[in-house]
């Protein structure tokens, strides 16, 4: 993982957001930019060129958001698009700002201590993102590739003094 790559991602999320809307759902952002970057890195390598693996049954965007995840997170849209339009989900999931806000909303809604360490933090958010809101407990194993990439990303930030 390259430092330049991580720095770029942080600026991509921190830059002026697209016009993201929700269905009356107030956005609160429990997930840090660093954590979002590491979740993105672990789930997709932050590969923005792989737009959708399969929009009907698969996942879209750099966070590999599914339609059900998007619905649970409040059906955010961009550029005043109606949530029930045919491409609303795909457009949001493929937009880094809308996708990041979708992750934020999902984590706010399903915030829990998955690893039972007494706090809700990035480790929990990574588990919730990959294993789902009701499957993030320690009785479920994280896929090795996802977990090792996530851990490496967090360690790189720690080595740089960001954590």
Secondary structure as the mmCIF struct_conf table of DSSP 4:
data_model
#
loop_
_struct_conf.conf_type_id
_struct_conf.id
_struct_conf.beg_label_comp_id
_struct_conf.beg_label_asym_id
_struct_conf.beg_label_seq_id
_struct_conf.end_label_comp_id
_struct_conf.end_label_asym_id
_struct_conf.end_label_seq_id
HELX_RH_AL_P HELX_RH_AL_P1 UNK A 3 UNK A 14
BEND BEND1 UNK A 15 UNK A 15
HELX_LH_PP_P HELX_LH_PP_P1 UNK A 16 UNK A 18
STRN STRN1 UNK A 20 UNK A 21
BEND BEND2 UNK A 23 UNK A 24
HELX_LH_PP_P HELX_LH_PP_P2 UNK A 25 UNK A 27
BEND BEND3 UNK A 31 UNK A 31
HELX_RH_AL_P HELX_RH_AL_P2 UNK A 33 UNK A 44
TURN_TY1_P TURN_TY1_P1 UNK A 45 UNK A 46
TURN_TY1_P TURN_TY1_P2 UNK A 48 UNK A 49
STRN STRN2 UNK A 52 UNK A 52
BEND BEND4 UNK A 53 UNK A 53
TURN_TY1_P TURN_TY1_P3 UNK A 55 UNK A 57
BEND BEND5 UNK A 58 UNK A 58
STRN STRN3 UNK A 60 UNK A 60
TURN_TY1_P TURN_TY1_P4 UNK A 61 UNK A 64
STRN STRN4 UNK A 65 UNK A 65
HELX_RH_AL_P HELX_RH_AL_P3 UNK A 67 UNK A 72
TURN_TY1_P TURN_TY1_P5 UNK A 73 UNK A 74
STRN STRN5 UNK A 77 UNK A 78
TURN_TY1_P TURN_TY1_P6 UNK A 79 UNK A 80
TURN_TY1_P TURN_TY1_P7 UNK A 83 UNK A 84
BEND BEND6 UNK A 85 UNK A 85
TURN_TY1_P TURN_TY1_P8 UNK A 86 UNK A 87
HELX_RH_AL_P HELX_RH_AL_P4 UNK A 88 UNK A 93
TURN_TY1_P TURN_TY1_P9 UNK A 94 UNK A 94
BEND BEND7 UNK A 95 UNK A 95
HELX_RH_AL_P HELX_RH_AL_P5 UNK A 96 UNK A 110
TURN_TY1_P TURN_TY1_P10 UNK A 114 UNK A 115
BEND BEND8 UNK A 117 UNK A 119
HELX_RH_AL_P HELX_RH_AL_P6 UNK A 122 UNK A 131
TURN_TY1_P TURN_TY1_P11 UNK A 133 UNK A 134
BEND BEND9 UNK A 135 UNK A 135
BEND BEND10 UNK A 137 UNK A 137
TURN_TY1_P TURN_TY1_P12 UNK A 138 UNK A 139
BEND BEND11 UNK A 140 UNK A 140
HELX_LH_PP_P HELX_LH_PP_P3 UNK A 141 UNK A 143
HELX_RH_AL_P HELX_RH_AL_P7 UNK A 144 UNK A 159
TURN_TY1_P TURN_TY1_P13 UNK A 160 UNK A 161
#
